[in-house]
Structure formats: C-alpha cells, structure tokens
Amino acid sequence: MSNFSDQWDPCVEAGRRAYEMGSYQEAEEILTSVLNKFEEEKHSRDMSFVTLLVAYARVKRETNEFSDALSLYYRALSMLNSPHTLQKATSILILQEIAFSFCLMGKIGQAREKEKRILSLIDELFGFDSQAADDCTVRLACLSWVMNDMDSASVYLRRHLSFARKSSSQTGNSLASSIILLAHCLYRIGNYSEAESLFKEALAILASDSSLQKQYSYVSNELGMSVCAQGRYEEARHICKKAAEERQAHQCEESSESESDTLNNLADVYCSKGMFEIAQAFCRNADSLRWEAPLEDTGACLALYSQLLKHIGAEPSTSRIDRRARELESAA
C-alpha cells in the first residue's frame, strides 16, 4: 500500500466511525477533505479510494441525498475491472449498496433487478449454496412479494427454504418462519395443497416450543383456511374451531389482539357455522393486513419489505428501512 494511503486511511476510518455513530455532518466533513486530497495528489486509482467513495456514499444515502450517493457508488464500481476474487467481492458489496439505495428511494423494481445481478455474481464467485447467495435470495423474495409478483417470490422462497433445511443454523422457529412464508405465498397463488403440507410441517416444529403457542394457533387457522379452500369443509371447521380455542386459552391481558387476529377469530366463527366462503374472505383480509401494501404507497411498500425480512429472520438493515418508511409516511 502506498505511503499516501497509509497517511489517509486512518482519516477514512474516522469518517466511517462518525457515520456509524450517526454524526453525519462530521463524517461528511472528514470524508470531503480526504476526497479532495486524493484527487489533488492524483491517487484516485488507489484501492483505498474505492473504500473512501463507498464510505462517502453511505453518508450521502443516510441523509437521503440518493443521487449523490449513487454517483459515488457507480464511480467506485467503475474502478473495479479486475478479474481477481477480492475485487469481484467488493463489486458485489457495492452493488448491494446500490440496490439498497434504490429500495430506499422507492424504486423497488430497480432494486430487484440489481439483486438479480448480485445473485448471479454470488453464485459464480461463492457457489449456489452459500450464505451470501441465500441472503440475496431472501431479499429477492421479499422485493418480488412487495411488487406482487408472487410467482417469482415463490421461486426464491423455495430456494431459500432448501438452503434453510440444509443449514445447521436454521432450526426451530427460524426454520418454521421460512416454511410459513412460503406456505403463505403458495396459498396466495392458489397452490392450496402444498400450502397445507407446509403449514402442517411448521405446526410440527412450533408444537415443540411452548413459548410459540400464539403463533401456533395462528398457523393452525391458516391451515384450516387452506383445507377449506380445497373443499374439505368439515375438516376445516374442526381445525379452525380448535385454533380459536387455542388462541383464547393463550390470550394474555397485556397483549391486545391485533386487527388481523380479530379477523381470524371472525373466520373461525363463520367456519364453525359452515359459512366457508365468508370465513375464507375474513382470513384473506387478515392476511392482507400483514402482507400487502398498495404499490403506489412507497412508505407502505418499504414497511412491508421490512416486515417480510424480519419474519424470515433477515434483519440487518431493517432499522434504516423502517426509518425511511416513517419519513415517507410523514411527508405524505
């Protein structure tokens, strides 16, 4: 590494630390100064310059200066033309930053296209069954869901579940969550039989942990609706009745029911009366409260994207997504 880089790398690191602490003005002042020095002294081809550009872009993104952020990201990306693995890996990281920026801008389709490119590169560099590939697959599944492209979402969720089943770290509730989300997706596209099978598998996992009883009763209700959708009404009525009893038995005074829980309860009531079409409508409405957002509402889309990521256990950047969703909601 050149002496110039040795001199200025600590300053870049100081700017990154300021960014991580939320001191964006301080971070921008430090990084602007270093950027000017790099360019004045003709060291803009140094790999440390790539690190600087990415750090500066993050500050711009955090202050919602997305155009400047993207310009910096693409400038950094243009410097990485080497076939070496390290530079390819750095390119993937920058593309992820670009995809995330598009997402925060509400350009969900562009974010998804970037993630597709990332997945292709990851598969080539790290392999189809790598953790990095799975992380990208989860993001693609959730972005596709937000765009109401449930067919694509189901493809990505199948790939994710296949990886989760093989991963020693994916056990218990985390595995159940992956199964449940795919089941919901399949239910939405009318694949009720496979959704039923997956809901049953998830219930078998949830049954082993007493702390998950509320989730167990909710998934039981969803199982009942998938059975109902296949015309097995008496079986559905029995399942939904039992789910309602379980939910009532584990209802705590300090945890008020959400609107979706209330609609699920109404579905149970109508199912017990044999009014299955009305029950199914209530259940679908309950599901909509959790998993749908109007495409024209950017804040709601981001909130849904964050919710889906959290459900499946992929939460590293959701705090920024939630904050951006609130900003957009306040500005509306």
N, C-alpha and C positions, 0 to 999 in steps of 0.2 A: 504494500500500500504506500502511496506517495507521502512525502512529508507534509504536503498540503492537506491531504485527507486526515493525517494524524493530528494536524492542528485544528481542523474544523469539525471532525466527527464528534468531539465532546459537546460542541455547541448545538449540533443537530440533536444529540441525545437530550440536551437540556430543553430544547424546544419540544421534543416528544414528551418529556416528563411534564412540562407545563400543560400540554394538550391533555394528557391523561388525568391531570388534576382539575381540568375544567377551566384553566386560566388561558382562554383562547387568545385574548389580546396580547398577553405576554408571549405566548407561543408564536403568534404571527410576527411580532417584532423581532424575536430571535431568529426565526427562520428566514424572514425577509432579508435581514442583514447577511446571513450566511449565503443565501441565494445570490445576492449581489456580488459577494466576494468570489464565489465560484465562477460567475460569468465574467467578472472583471479580469481574472487571472487565467482565463481560458482553460479551466479544468472541468468544463461541463460534459466531458466524455468519461469522467471518472465514475466508477460504480457507486461511490459514496453520493454522487449527485442524484442517482436514482432514489436512494434512501431519503435524501433531502426532499425531492419532489413529492414523494408519497406522503411524507410527514406533513408537508405544507398543504397538500391536497386534503388531507384529513381535517386539518384546521378549517379550511375553506368549506368543506362539506358540513362540518359541525355547526358552522354559523350560517348554513343554508345558502352559501354562495356556490351553487352547484355548477354553474357554467365555468367558473374559475377552477373549481375542483376537477372537473372532467378534463379541462385543458391541461392541467398539471399531470393527471394520471396518464393521459394519452402521450404526453411528452416523455414521461418516464418509460412508457411501454415501447415507444419508438426506439429507445436506446438498447433494447434487449433483442438483438437479432442473432445471438449466438445459439448454436445447437446444444450447448452444454446444459446438463441437467439443472444446475443451480440457477441459471438464467431462465430456463423454462419454468421452474418452480416459482421464481419471482414474477414471471409474466402471469401465472395463474393467480397469484395473490393480488396483483394489480387489477386483473380482470374481475376478480371478486369484489374489489373496492368499487369498480365502475358499475357493476351490476347492482350493488347495494345503493349507490348514488342514484341510479335510475329508479330504483324502488322508492327511495325517499322522495323523489320528485313526482311520484305517482305514475311513472311510465312503466307499468307492470309488464307490458308486452316486451319492451326493450330489455328490461331486467331478465326476463325469461330467456330471450334469445342469447344474451351474454352467458347465462348459466349453462345453456346447452353447449356453447363453445367451450366453457370451462370443463364440463363433464367429459367432453371428447379429449381434451388435453390431459386431464387427470387419468382417464382410462389408459391413454398412451404412455404416460410417464410413471404412474404408480400402480396401475392394474385395476381391473374391473371391480375387484372385491376389496378395495382399500377403504379405510375410514374416510379419507378425503373425498373419494367418489361418493360414498354414502351420504356425507354431509351435503354435497351438491345435489344429490338425488332428492333429498328431503326438501331442499329449497325449491327445486323444480316442481315437486309435487304440490307444494303449498302455493306457489305462484300460479300454477295451472288451475288449481282449485279456485283461487281468487278470480281468475279470468273465466270461471265457469266452464272450463274445458275438462270435464270430469273423466273423459276417456283417457286423456293424457295423464291426468292425476293418478288414475288407477294403475297405469303402466309404471309410473315412478314409484308409487306406493308398494306395488308388488316387488319391485327390485329392492326397495328399502327393507321390506319385511323379510325377503330372502336373506339379506345381509344380517338383519337382526337375529334371525334364527340361528345363524352360524356364529354370531358374536358372543363370546363368554360374558361380555359386559351387559348385554341386553337380556335381562331376566326379570321375572316378576312384573311389577306394574309398568315398567318401561316397555317390555315386550307386549303386554296387554294393550297399551296405548297405541302401538303401531298396528296391531291387529284390528282394534276398534276403528281406527281412522280409515283403514282400507275397507272394512265392512260398511261403514257409513257411505263411502264413495261408491261401492258396488250397489248399495241399496238405492242410491240416487240415480244410477244409470239403469236400474231395473233388474239387476242380477241378484234377485232375492234369495235364491237357493244358496249361492256361495256366501252371501252376506250372513245368512242364517248359520252356516257352518262356522264362519269366523266369529260371530257373536258367541256361539257356544264354546269355542276354544278360549276366547277371552274370559268368559264366565268361569271356566275351569281354573284359570290362573287366579282370578280375583277372589275366588272362594277360599283360597288358602291363606288369605290375609284379612283378619277381622277389621282392620282399620279402613278397608276399602268397601265396606258394606253399602255406603250410599251410592258409590259408582256401580257396584254390583247390581243394585236394584234398578238403576237407570238403564244399564245394558240389558237387563232382563226384559225391560219394557220394549227396548229396541228389537230384541229377539222376537218378542210377541208380535210386533208390527211386521217383521219380515215373514213370519209364519202366516199372519193374516193376509199379507199381500199375495201369498200363494194359494189362498182359498181354504186354508185349514182353520176355519173359524173357531170351532170348539176348542181346539188345542191352543189357539191364540188367546182365547178368553181365559183359559186356565193360567197361562203364563203371565198375562197382564194382571190378573187378579192377585196372583202370588207376588208379583213385583210391587203392586200397590201396598200390599200388606207389609212387605219388607221395608218399603220406604217409610211407611207410617211407624213401624216399630223402631226404626233407627233415626227418626226425626228428632233433632235436638232443639231446645227452645232458643238457644243463642244463634242458631243458623236459620235465618228465614229462607223460605223457599223462593227460588228464582221464578221468573215468569215461565221459563221453559219447563221447570218441574211441575208447575201448576197445569200447564197444557198437557204434560204427560199424564198427570193424575186424571184429567178430564178424558183423555184417551182410554185410560183404564176403565172409567165409569161406563163410557159408551160401549167399550168392548164387552164388559160384563152384561150389558143389555142386549148384546147381539147386533149392535148398530156399528158394523165394522167399517163402513166407508167413512163415517163421521170420525170414528176413532183414528183411522189412518190419517185423515186430514189434520187432526189435532197433533198427532205425532210428528207429521211433516212440518207443521208450523213451529213446533217446539225445536225441531232440528234446525229450522231456518234461523231462529234466534241465535244459535251458536255458530252456524257455519255458512251464513250467506251475507253478502254485502252488495248494495247497488253499485254497478260498475262505474257510474258517474260520480260516486262519492269517494274521493281519494282517501279521506281520513278513515272512512269505514273499511275500505279495502286494506289499508295498512293495519288497522286494528284486527281485522280477520286474519291477515297474514301472520301477525304476531301471535294471535291465539292458536292458530294451527301449529306453528313452530313450538310453542310451549307445550301443547298437548302431546306432541310426539317427542318431546324432550330435547329439542334443539333451540336453546335459548341464549346463546352468547351475545347476540346483538339486538335482542327484542326491546331492551330499555330505550334504545335510540329510536326504534320504530314506534314504540308507544308514545314517546315524547313528540315525534313528528306528527303522529295521528292526532294528538291533542292540539298541536299548533294549528293544523289544518281545520280541525273542528271549531276552534276559537275564531279563526279568520273567516269562516263561512258565514 
